[in-house]
Amino acid sequence: GAGVSQSPRYKVAKRGQDVALRCDPISGHVSLFWYQQALGQGPEFLTYFQNEAQLDKSGLPSDRFFAERPEGSVSTLKIQRTQQEDSAVYLCASSPGLAANEQFFGPGTRLTVL
Amino acid sequence: AQTVTQSQPEMSVQEAETVTLSCTYDTSESDYYLFWYKQPPSRQMILVIRQEAYKQQNATENRFSVNFQKAAKSFSLKISDSQLGDAAMYFCAYKSRGAQKLVFGQGTRLTINP
């Protein structure tokens, strides 16, 4: 079956532009996660959804970052007024349910802010 | 807050030999999960092996095994009979039983020499 997909795979933005990153989780997966991975670092948690409810957004670095999952499937991570420090790979992961511990990751979107 | 530390930024091993990657973590919890993820250059993170803290027996998945030392808060990954396809970034990760997010270490880049 299809895994987690993300689009675009690469995004170049000028400083100050808004960007939207899309995640298509594995069909039927209840949980969805966003992580930010800076160059040469491990992923860092941004936010978590259970179906359409955003239950944890403690990792979002500023109010310029916003995520949604309106119908409990596809999710979008939006970054407003991008800054150079936002340059990173943004990883999306999904998981079948609350008790499941394995997260299935997408290929990521590499965002470069010039 | 929990932290995960991987003290080896890079490791290399000859093909067919055995290599051990180190991971330590800090937590005050007694019930949690530990994971090793592999991230090849294509960036898609893949679960290699997981360990539940309440299980004393070390997890094994084919050529991959762990040495879980709960008292020492150590969770190392042993790769036997290393293959060229094992070359990747390896991340150690922690998950509380009561939480959903993963906390990652900084990663170890593993090179396999033919």
Interface residues (C-beta under 8 A of the other chain):
Chain A: G3 S31 F33 Y35 G40 Q41 G42 P43 E44 F45 Y48 Q50 L55 D56 G59 V89 L91 A93 S95 L98 N101 E102 Q103 F104 F105 G106 P107 G108
Chain B: V4 Q6 Y33 F35 Y37 S42 R43 Q44 M45 I46 L47 R50 F91 A93 K95 Q100 K101 L102 V103 F104 G105 Q106 G107
